[in-house]
Amino acid sequence: MFGAIGQYSIGQATEAEEDTQAGALLDMLSSEELAYMRTGTGLLMPDTCNLLTLTTTPDGMGGYSEAWGTAAGTITCRLDITRKMEGQGGASLREYQETVLSLPYNTTVDVNYRVEHGGYTYNVTSVNNDQSWIAVKRVMLERV
């Protein structure tokens, strides 16, 4: 099954050995290989964007004013937009847009941020912080 991974080649491992190898996959990626993947992924980011955070200032009348400011300067990124179909009642389909932003793996971002990219502003709806071997940070966006 995993014959082409690591030191094993196709046809050289028994089924029992393949099961052992499958468990070993969790520990198989070295820190050097992960660093190489992170570098390679960084080279595939053709755009730049700004991450924005919200600052509130008391207005002196019991309220506050809001301002969005750049959190970390301009960073490299890649924006991917796909069209998806979603089922609705009565067997009808509705098209919607899914927007995914790829950022360097160590970028600090959460659902309280906004993103400026290509003249548009987006709210961050989710961030993939819980994956193993993070080579790139993926952020789901919705246009403001």
Summary of the structure (lengths in Angstrom):
residues: 144
radius of gyration: 21.4
end to end distance: 45.7
largest distance: 76.0
contacts: 340
relative contact order: 0.16
helix: 20%
strand: 47%
